[in-house]
Amino acid sequence: MTKRFHRHKLLLDENFPVRSYFPNLNRRYDVKHITKDLNIASLPDAKVYKLAQKSGRIIVTYNVKDFIPLIENDPKAGVIGVSPNLPPDQVDKKLTALLNKSTQKSLLGKLTTIAGETE
């Protein structure tokens, strides 16, 4: 039996590049940048997490350490921490690959990391 595709909803943190840097991700998933798309700036991390919970989004950030205490075993939001060493094209590939193999609920309520060094 093949896995059904789920169109994950992502929220790119303020410190993250805008979504135009990630063409594959944008094509397949519902991606919003907190500053450029939602017009919200300088929001504390706890409020960013609450916003993600309310909208059922997974936060994508370089700022993992500040989100760790906020992550709850909650089926409404999750956090994906991305290594700042990865260039945007690698983030696009790795994040798209992660989401492609993830089920609707597998990334919610926890921290998932994407690591890697530039070649």
C-alpha positions in Angstrom: 0.0 0.0 0.0 1.4 3.4 -0.9 1.5 6.3 1.5 -0.9 9.2 0.8 0.6 12.5 0.0 0.0 15.2 2.7 0.5 18.9 1.9 2.3 20.0 5.1 1.8 23.6 6.3 5.1 25.4 7.1 5.9 28.6 8.9 9.3 30.0 8.1 10.7 31.9 11.1 11.8 35.5 10.8 15.5 34.6 10.7 14.9 32.2 7.8 15.2 33.2 4.1 11.9 34.1 2.3 10.0 31.3 0.6 11.1 32.3 -2.9 14.5 30.7 -2.1 12.8 27.3 -1.9 11.1 26.5 -5.3 10.5 22.8 -4.7 9.1 23.4 -1.2 6.7 26.1 -2.5 5.5 23.9 -5.3 4.5 21.0 -3.1 3.6 22.5 0.3 1.8 25.4 1.9 4.7 27.7 2.9 4.3 31.1 4.7 7.1 33.4 5.9 6.2 35.0 9.2 7.5 38.5 8.2 7.0 38.6 4.4 3.7 36.7 4.1 2.0 37.3 7.5 3.5 40.8 8.1 4.5 40.0 11.6 7.9 41.1 12.9 9.8 40.8 16.2 7.3 38.3 17.7 8.7 36.4 20.7 9.4 32.7 20.0 6.6 31.6 22.4 4.1 33.6 20.4 5.5 32.3 17.1 4.9 28.7 18.4 1.3 29.6 19.6 0.6 31.0 16.1 1.9 27.8 14.6 -0.4 25.8 16.9 -3.4 27.9 16.0 -2.8 27.5 12.2 -1.6 23.9 12.3 1.9 24.8 10.9 5.4 23.4 11.4 7.9 26.1 12.2 11.1 26.0 10.1 14.0 27.8 11.8 17.8 28.1 12.4 16.9 29.2 15.9 16.3 25.7 17.4 17.6 26.2 20.9 15.0 28.8 21.7 12.1 26.6 20.5 13.1 23.5 22.4 11.4 24.5 25.7 8.3 25.4 23.8 7.7 22.1 22.0 4.8 20.2 23.4 3.6 16.8 22.6 0.9 18.6 20.6 -0.7 17.4 17.4 -1.1 20.9 16.1 2.5 22.2 15.7 6.0 21.1 15.3 9.5 22.5 14.8 12.1 21.7 12.1 15.5 23.0 13.0 17.8 23.6 10.0 21.6 23.8 10.1 22.8 27.3 9.2 25.6 25.7 7.3 23.3 24.6 4.5 22.8 26.8 1.5 19.2 27.5 0.4 19.3 25.0 -2.5 20.3 22.2 -0.1 17.7 23.3 2.4 15.1 23.1 -0.4 16.2 19.6 -1.3 16.5 18.2 2.2 13.4 19.7 3.6 11.3 18.6 0.6 12.7 15.1 0.9 11.9 15.0 4.6 8.3 16.2 4.1 7.8 13.8 1.1 8.5 10.8 3.4 6.6 12.2 6.4 3.0 11.4 7.3 0.5 14.1 8.3 1.2 13.7 12.0 4.8 12.5 12.1 6.4 15.9 12.5 3.9 17.4 14.9 4.5 17.8 18.6 8.3 17.4 18.3 11.6 18.7 17.1 13.1 17.4 13.9 16.5 18.5 12.7 18.1 18.8 9.2 21.8 18.8 9.4 24.6 18.8 6.9 27.6 20.6 5.7 28.2 22.3 2.5 30.2 20.4 -0.1 
